[in-house]
Amino acid sequence: MDPIPTPTITVSFAVDLDLKYNPFKGKSPIEFATLIEDDLSDLLLDLRPEVLGAFISITSVHEHNA
């Protein structure tokens, strides 16, 4: 007997993060953004057991001078 398939949904979000960035730590803004992207994906997967996959892509990185 085949198991009853569990319904799934795909939810898309647009999230903007303002982050502290220290250029003297040896990472470019895009390298730092990639680290945050990986952390966010891991966090979402760890946070909720219902999350089957987190597909995150960086759309832009803007550096602001104080």
NUTI-486609 format. One record per atom (N, C-alpha, C): residue number from 1; residue in three letters; atom name; x, y, z. Coordinates in pm, whole numbers, plus 50000, padded with zeros to 5 digits. Example, Ala and Ser with C-alpha at 12.3 -4.5 7.8 and 13.67 -1.06 7.14 Angstrom:
BEGIN
REC   i  aa at  east north    up
REC   1 ALA  N 51319 49431 50780
REC   1 ALA CA 51230 49550 50780
REC   1 ALA  C 51320 49670 50780
REC   2 SER  N 51285 49775 50708
REC   2 SER CA 51367 49894 50714
REC   2 SER  C 51290 50003 50787
//
This chain:
BEGIN
REC   i  aa at  east north    up
REC   1 MET  N 50084 49882 50000
REC   1 MET CA 50000 50000 50000
REC   1 MET  C 50089 50124 50000
REC   2 ASP  N 50062 50214 49909
REC   2 ASP CA 50140 50337 49899
REC   2 ASP  C 50099 50433 50010
REC   3 PRO  N 50200 50503 50069
REC   3 PRO CA 50165 50602 50172
REC   3 PRO  C 50088 50719 50111
REC   4 ILE  N 50005 50780 50191
REC   4 ILE CA 49929 50897 50146
REC   4 ILE  C 50027 51015 50137
REC   5 PRO  N 50036 51080 50021
REC   5 PRO CA 50131 51191 50009
REC   5 PRO  C 50090 51309 50097
REC   6 THR  N 50191 51371 50157
REC   6 THR CA 50167 51489 50240
REC   6 THR  C 50165 51612 50151
REC   7 PRO  N 50062 51694 50160
REC   7 PRO CA 50059 51816 50079
REC   7 PRO  C 50173 51909 50119
REC   8 THR  N 50228 51977 50023
REC   8 THR CA 50333 52076 50048
REC   8 THR  C 50295 52207 49980
REC   9 ILE  N 50354 52315 50027
REC   9 ILE CA 50334 52446 49966
REC   9 ILE  C 50471 52511 49949
REC  10 THR  N 50479 52605 49859
REC  10 THR CA 50597 52688 49844
REC  10 THR  C 50558 52831 49879
REC  11 VAL  N 50634 52891 49970
REC  11 VAL CA 50610 53028 50013
REC  11 VAL  C 50733 53109 49976
REC  12 SER  N 50713 53221 49907
REC  12 SER CA 50824 53308 49869
REC  12 SER  C 50817 53437 49950
REC  13 PHE  N 50932 53477 50002
REC  13 PHE CA 50942 53599 50080
REC  13 PHE  C 51049 53688 50018
REC  14 ALA  N 51035 53816 50038
REC  14 ALA CA 51141 53912 50007
REC  14 ALA  C 51184 53970 50142
REC  15 VAL  N 51310 53954 50176
REC  15 VAL CA 51360 53999 50305
REC  15 VAL  C 51482 54087 50281
REC  16 ASP  N 51483 54205 50340
REC  16 ASP CA 51599 54294 50336
REC  16 ASP  C 51659 54298 50476
REC  17 LEU  N 51788 54279 50487
REC  17 LEU CA 51857 54284 50615
REC  17 LEU  C 51956 54398 50614
REC  18 ASP  N 51952 54483 50716
REC  18 ASP CA 52056 54583 50737
REC  18 ASP  C 52153 54522 50837
REC  19 LEU  N 52279 54511 50798
REC  19 LEU CA 52379 54441 50879
REC  19 LEU  C 52498 54530 50908
REC  20 LYS  N 52557 54511 51025
REC  20 LYS CA 52684 54575 51053
REC  20 LYS  C 52790 54503 50969
REC  21 TYR  N 52877 54579 50908
REC  21 TYR CA 52980 54522 50822
REC  21 TYR  C 53113 54589 50853
REC  22 ASN  N 53212 54507 50878
REC  22 ASN CA 53346 54556 50907
REC  22 ASN  C 53438 54515 50792
REC  23 PRO  N 53476 54608 50704
REC  23 PRO CA 53559 54573 50589
REC  23 PRO  C 53700 54528 50629
REC  24 PHE  N 53738 54550 50752
REC  24 PHE CA 53872 54514 50796
REC  24 PHE  C 53882 54370 50846
REC  25 LYS  N 53772 54296 50838
REC  25 LYS CA 53775 54155 50878
REC  25 LYS  C 53809 54063 50762
REC  26 GLY  N 53845 54120 50646
REC  26 GLY CA 53895 54039 50536
REC  26 GLY  C 53792 53982 50440
REC  27 LYS  N 53667 54019 50454
REC  27 LYS CA 53563 53970 50363
REC  27 LYS  C 53507 54087 50283
REC  28 SER  N 53485 54062 50156
REC  28 SER CA 53418 54163 50074
REC  28 SER  C 53270 54165 50112
REC  29 PRO  N 53196 54269 50073
REC  29 PRO CA 53053 54271 50104
REC  29 PRO  C 52978 54149 50050
REC  30 ILE  N 53012 54104 49931
REC  30 ILE CA 52942 53988 49875
REC  30 ILE  C 52980 53859 49948
REC  31 GLU  N 53105 53847 49990
REC  31 GLU CA 53147 53730 50068
REC  31 GLU  C 53074 53727 50202
REC  32 PHE  N 53063 53844 50266
REC  32 PHE CA 52991 53853 50392
REC  32 PHE  C 52844 53820 50372
REC  33 ALA  N 52784 53871 50266
REC  33 ALA CA 52644 53843 50236
REC  33 ALA  C 52621 53694 50214
REC  34 THR  N 52715 53628 50150
REC  34 THR CA 52705 53484 50126
REC  34 THR  C 52707 53406 50258
REC  35 LEU  N 52789 53450 50353
REC  35 LEU CA 52790 53387 50485
REC  35 LEU  C 52655 53402 50555
REC  36 ILE  N 52598 53522 50546
REC  36 ILE CA 52467 53546 50606
REC  36 ILE  C 52360 53462 50536
REC  37 GLU  N 52370 53450 50406
REC  37 GLU CA 52276 53368 50328
REC  37 GLU  C 52280 53223 50377
REC  38 ASP  N 52400 53169 50396
REC  38 ASP CA 52414 53032 50446
REC  38 ASP  C 52356 53019 50587
REC  39 ASP  N 52385 53117 50673
REC  39 ASP CA 52332 53115 50810
REC  39 ASP  C 52180 53118 50810
REC  40 LEU  N 52122 53200 50725
REC  40 LEU CA 51977 53213 50718
REC  40 LEU  C 51913 53081 50673
REC  41 SER  N 51972 53018 50575
REC  41 SER CA 51922 52890 50528
REC  41 SER  C 51927 52785 50640
REC  42 ASP  N 52042 52777 50709
REC  42 ASP CA 52056 52682 50820
REC  42 ASP  C 51955 52710 50931
REC  43 LEU  N 51938 52838 50962
REC  43 LEU CA 51845 52878 51067
REC  43 LEU  C 51702 52835 51034
REC  44 LEU  N 51660 52859 50912
REC  44 LEU CA 51523 52821 50872
REC  44 LEU  C 51502 52670 50879
REC  45 LEU  N 51602 52595 50836
REC  45 LEU CA 51591 52449 50841
REC  45 LEU  C 51588 52398 50984
REC  46 ASP  N 51663 52462 51074
REC  46 ASP CA 51667 52421 51214
REC  46 ASP  C 51544 52468 51292
REC  47 LEU  N 51487 52579 51250
REC  47 LEU CA 51378 52642 51324
REC  47 LEU  C 51249 52562 51317
REC  48 ARG  N 51215 52515 51201
REC  48 ARG CA 51086 52449 51180
REC  48 ARG  C 51106 52315 51111
REC  49 PRO  N 51054 52207 51169
REC  49 PRO CA 51067 52076 51104
REC  49 PRO  C 50988 52066 50974
REC  50 GLU  N 50891 52155 50955
REC  50 GLU CA 50812 52153 50831
REC  50 GLU  C 50890 52204 50711
REC  51 VAL  N 50999 52275 50735
REC  51 VAL CA 51077 52330 50623
REC  51 VAL  C 51155 52216 50559
REC  52 LEU  N 51122 52185 50437
REC  52 LEU CA 51188 52078 50363
REC  52 LEU  C 51312 52127 50290
REC  53 GLY  N 51314 52254 50256
REC  53 GLY CA 51428 52313 50187
REC  53 GLY  C 51415 52464 50191
REC  54 ALA  N 51528 52530 50197
REC  54 ALA CA 51530 52676 50194
REC  54 ALA  C 51616 52717 50075
REC  55 PHE  N 51557 52783 49980
REC  55 PHE CA 51626 52823 49859
REC  55 PHE  C 51637 52975 49858
REC  56 ILE  N 51755 53023 49893
REC  56 ILE CA 51776 53165 49913
REC  56 ILE  C 51874 53214 49807
REC  57 SER  N 51847 53330 49751
REC  57 SER CA 51941 53388 49656
REC  57 SER  C 51958 53536 49686
REC  58 ILE  N 52079 53581 49677
REC  58 ILE CA 52111 53721 49697
REC  58 ILE  C 52073 53796 49570
REC  59 THR  N 51992 53900 49584
REC  59 THR CA 51953 53978 49467
REC  59 THR  C 52037 54105 49452
REC  60 SER  N 52086 54159 49563
REC  60 SER CA 52171 54276 49556
REC  60 SER  C 52241 54298 49689
REC  61 VAL  N 52355 54364 49684
REC  61 VAL CA 52430 54404 49804
REC  61 VAL  C 52471 54550 49783
REC  62 HIS  N 52432 54635 49876
REC  62 HIS CA 52465 54778 49869
REC  62 HIS  C 52545 54816 49991
REC  63 GLU  N 52660 54874 49971
REC  63 GLU CA 52743 54920 50081
REC  63 GLU  C 52713 55066 50106
REC  64 HIS  N 52685 55101 50232
REC  64 HIS CA 52655 55239 50270
REC  64 HIS  C 52770 55291 50354
REC  65 ASN  N 52820 55405 50321
REC  65 ASN CA 52925 55467 50401
REC  65 ASN  C 52861 55557 50505
REC  66 ALA  N 52907 55540 50628
REC  66 ALA CA 52849 55619 50739
REC  66 ALA  C 52899 55761 50736
//
